[in-house]
Amino acid sequence: FMSETAAALCLSAGYHHAGDRMWQTLTLLFALVPCALVQLSLVFIHRDVSRDRPLVLLLHLLQLGPLV
């Protein structure tokens, strides 16, 4: 999970340096939107917010929720 996100960010940086804004935007869109949806589902399905666990919520906001 983390390596896929890191690879997408590296690829996006490569597109940025090459001046290809469309592919950079598409790469970020297809990499970060699913990550955000996974984190939202983990927060609301597992009810991590209602347990008053701020560290778990912070990890979800940093896209590290699957590690918990």
C-alpha positions in Angstrom: 0.0 0.0 0.0 2.7 2.5 1.0 5.0 1.4 -1.8 2.3 1.9 -4.4 1.6 5.4 -3.1 5.4 6.2 -3.0 5.7 4.9 -6.6 2.8 7.1 -7.8 4.4 10.2 -6.1 7.8 9.5 -7.7 6.1 9.0 -11.1 4.2 12.2 -10.6 7.4 14.1 -9.8 8.9 12.7 -13.0 6.0 14.0 -15.0 6.4 17.4 -13.3 10.0 17.6 -14.2 9.2 16.6 -17.8 6.6 19.3 -17.9 3.7 16.9 -18.6 1.0 18.4 -16.4 -1.9 16.3 -17.6 -0.2 13.0 -16.8 1.0 14.4 -13.5 -2.6 15.4 -12.5 -4.1 12.0 -13.6 -1.4 10.1 -11.7 -2.1 12.0 -8.5 -5.8 11.8 -9.0 -5.8 8.0 -9.5 -3.3 7.5 -6.7 -4.7 9.8 -4.0 -8.5 9.5 -4.4 -8.6 5.7 -3.8 -6.3 6.2 -0.8 -8.6 8.8 0.7 -11.7 6.6 0.1 -10.0 3.7 1.8 -9.1 5.9 4.8 -12.7 7.2 5.0 -14.1 3.7 4.9 -11.7 2.6 7.7 -12.7 5.6 9.9 -16.4 5.2 9.5 -16.8 1.4 9.2 -14.5 0.6 12.1 -15.8 3.5 14.1 -12.3 4.7 15.1 -13.6 8.2 15.6 -16.1 7.2 18.3 -13.5 5.4 20.4 -11.7 8.7 21.3 -8.4 7.5 19.9 -6.7 10.6 18.5 -3.6 8.7 17.4 -5.6 6.4 15.2 -7.4 9.3 13.6 -4.1 11.1 13.0 -2.8 8.0 11.3 -5.9 7.9 9.1 -5.4 11.5 8.2 -1.7 10.8 7.3 -3.0 7.9 5.0 -1.4 5.3 7.4 -4.7 3.8 8.6 -4.2 0.3 7.1 -1.0 -0.1 9.3 -3.2 0.1 12.4 
